[in-house]
Amino acid sequence: MNRPELSDTTVRRCGLAAVVLALASIPLAPLNALARMQTESGRSDLENPQASWWAQPSMDALQPWLLDFADVDIVYVTYGKFYLFAVVAVLACVLAAWSRRPEELQWAERWGWRLTVVGYAVMCVGHVVAYWLLWVEGGFAVILFAMLIGIFGNVLLGYGLLRAGFRPRVAAWVVLLDLPLSLVLVEMSTMAMSMWPMMLAWGLVGWSLWRAPSPRTTTAHSPAVAARP
């Protein structure tokens, strides 16, 4: 898999999509987590003391308007549909950011990009199966496989980006530390909240792509881009 070639307009639009979906994930990820806690399979998450301290008051406050508009399983699946749009936006941002990297990359970054793209593409399939085709168990099996690919992809990519002086640097650190950050959030809620590190990292990258001038007129130190030879 080689580095994609994308126009400046496409890169900026992909970046903007990642920003918009990252902002949308701030309320929608907790809503999906709360919706799951209402289901039969999610009640154990609500009983977790590290989650119940915020989840129970939030559920009591939001239930009449945002968590009680249909059967609990339908509410959960409805909020879960958001994840497909979120991961598609992240995948687009990944491809856009990769297209602005130099032709010659270190081994870790090169394979990091490849595994990250594959991981997010497989994750999109999993979300379609779980939340749109409503085969939840099969969909989550695909999503877990995608997350396994993503573990290796994030470590390689984050390490490679940090070594290369990628900007924004915070995004590279979040990519590298995606697994421990996600595990902390899962422990405090459900798997739904594990998307926040991903959305934060690529939302920051998306913002830099959206705001950056054309790579043909930038230097190698411009945010999220590198000058082309």
C-alpha positions in Angstrom: 0.0 0.0 0.0 1.5 3.3 -1.1 1.0 6.8 0.0 -2.3 8.2 -1.5 -2.3 11.3 -3.7 -5.0 13.7 -2.8 -5.7 17.3 -4.0 -5.3 20.2 -1.6 -9.1 20.7 -1.5 -9.8 17.1 -0.7 -7.2 17.2 2.1 -8.8 20.2 3.7 -12.3 18.7 3.4 -11.1 15.5 5.0 -9.5 17.5 7.8 -12.7 19.5 8.4 -14.8 16.3 8.5 -12.5 14.9 11.2 -12.9 18.1 13.2 -16.7 18.1 12.9 -17.1 14.4 13.9 -14.6 14.8 16.8 -16.7 17.6 18.2 -19.9 15.5 17.7 -18.3 12.6 19.6 -18.1 14.7 22.8 -21.8 14.4 23.5 -22.6 11.3 21.4 -20.1 8.9 22.8 -21.4 9.3 26.4 -25.0 9.1 25.1 -24.1 5.8 23.4 -22.5 4.6 26.7 -25.5 5.5 28.7 -27.8 3.9 26.2 -25.8 0.6 26.4 -26.1 0.7 30.2 -29.8 0.6 29.9 -29.7 -2.7 28.0 -29.6 -6.1 29.5 -26.0 -6.8 28.5 -24.9 -3.3 29.7 -26.3 -3.3 33.2 -23.0 -4.6 34.6 -21.3 -1.5 33.3 -23.7 0.7 35.3 -23.0 -1.3 38.4 -19.3 -0.5 38.1 -18.6 2.1 40.8 -16.1 3.9 38.6 -18.9 4.5 36.0 -22.0 4.7 38.1 -21.0 7.9 39.9 -21.4 9.9 36.7 -23.6 7.6 34.7 -26.6 7.3 37.1 -27.1 11.0 37.6 -26.6 11.6 33.8 -29.1 8.9 33.0 -31.7 10.3 35.4 -31.3 13.8 33.9 -31.3 12.8 30.2 -33.7 9.8 30.2 -36.9 11.7 29.6 -35.6 13.3 26.4 -32.5 11.5 25.0 -32.6 8.0 26.4 -36.3 7.1 26.4 -37.5 7.8 22.9 -37.8 4.0 22.0 -37.0 0.6 23.3 -33.7 0.5 25.1 -32.1 -1.7 22.4 -33.3 0.6 19.7 -31.9 3.7 21.5 -28.5 1.9 21.9 -28.4 1.0 18.2 -29.5 4.4 17.1 -26.7 6.2 18.9 -24.3 3.4 17.7 -24.9 4.4 14.1 -22.9 7.5 14.7 -19.7 5.4 14.9 -19.7 4.6 11.3 -19.6 8.3 10.3 -17.0 9.0 12.9 -14.6 6.3 11.7 -15.2 7.2 8.0 -14.2 10.7 8.9 -11.1 9.5 10.8 -10.1 7.2 7.9 -10.4 10.1 5.5 -8.2 12.3 7.7 -5.6 9.5 8.0 -5.4 9.3 4.3 -5.3 13.0 3.9 -2.5 13.4 6.5 -0.5 10.5 5.0 -0.8 12.2 1.6 1.1 15.2 3.0 4.0 13.2 4.4 7.3 12.9 2.5 7.8 10.1 -0.1 10.6 8.5 2.0 9.5 7.5 5.5 11.1 5.6 8.3 10.0 1.9 8.6 7.8 2.5 11.7 5.9 5.4 10.3 5.5 3.8 6.8 4.0 0.6 8.3 2.1 2.6 10.9 0.2 4.4 8.2 -0.6 1.1 6.4 -1.8 -0.7 9.4 -3.8 2.3 10.6 -5.6 2.6 7.3 -6.4 -1.2 7.2 -7.5 -1.1 10.9 -10.0 1.8 10.4 -11.3 0.3 7.1 -12.0 -3.0 8.8 -13.6 -1.1 11.7 -16.0 0.6 9.3 -17.1 -2.8 8.1 -17.7 -3.9 11.7 -19.8 -0.9 12.5 -21.9 -1.5 9.4 -22.5 -5.1 10.5 -23.2 -4.3 14.1 -25.3 -1.1 14.0 -26.7 -1.0 10.5 -27.3 -4.7 9.6 -28.0 -5.3 13.4 -25.8 -8.4 13.7 -24.3 -7.1 16.9 -22.2 -10.1 17.9 -20.7 -10.5 14.4 -20.1 -6.8 14.1 -18.3 -6.6 17.4 -16.1 -9.5 16.4 -15.0 -7.6 13.4 -14.5 -4.4 15.4 -12.3 -6.2 18.0 -10.2 -7.6 15.1 -9.9 -4.0 13.7 -8.8 -2.8 17.2 -6.1 -5.5 17.3 -4.7 -4.3 14.0 -5.0 -0.7 15.4 -2.9 -1.5 18.5 0.1 -2.3 16.3 -0.7 0.5 13.9 -1.0 3.2 16.5 2.2 2.2 18.3 4.2 2.2 15.0 2.6 5.3 13.7 2.8 7.3 16.9 6.4 6.4 17.4 7.3 7.2 13.8 5.5 10.5 13.9 7.2 11.6 17.1 10.6 10.6 15.7 9.9 12.6 12.5 8.8 15.8 14.5 5.2 15.6 13.3 2.9 18.5 14.2 0.6 18.7 16.1 2.8 16.8 18.5 0.0 16.2 21.0 -1.8 14.2 18.3 1.2 12.0 17.8 1.4 11.3 21.5 -2.3 10.5 21.7 -2.0 8.1 18.7 1.0 6.3 20.5 -0.9 6.1 23.8 -4.3 5.3 22.3 -4.5 1.8 24.0 -3.9 2.9 27.7 -6.1 6.0 27.3 -8.9 3.9 25.8 -8.6 1.3 28.6 -8.9 4.0 31.2 -12.1 5.4 29.6 -13.6 1.9 29.1 -13.0 1.2 32.8 -15.0 4.4 33.6 -17.8 3.7 31.3 -18.2 1.3 28.3 -16.4 0.5 25.1 -18.2 3.5 23.6 -16.0 6.0 25.3 -12.8 4.4 23.9 -13.3 6.4 20.7 -12.4 9.7 22.4 -8.6 9.3 22.1 -9.0 8.4 18.4 -11.3 11.4 17.7 -9.1 13.8 19.7 -5.9 12.8 17.8 -7.4 12.9 14.3 -9.5 15.9 15.1 -6.3 17.8 16.0 -4.7 16.6 12.8 -7.8 17.5 10.8 -7.8 21.0 12.2 -4.1 21.5 11.2 -4.9 20.2 7.7 -7.9 22.4 7.4 -6.0 25.5 8.6 -2.7 24.8 6.9 -1.8 26.6 3.6 -1.0 24.5 0.6 2.0 22.1 1.2 3.6 23.5 -1.9 4.2 26.8 0.0 4.9 25.4 3.5 8.1 24.3 5.3 8.7 21.0 6.8 7.8 22.5 10.2 4.2 23.5 9.3 1.4 21.7 11.2 0.8 18.1 10.1 2.4 18.5 6.7 5.9 18.2 5.3 7.3 20.0 2.3 7.5 17.9 -0.8 10.8 17.5 -2.5 
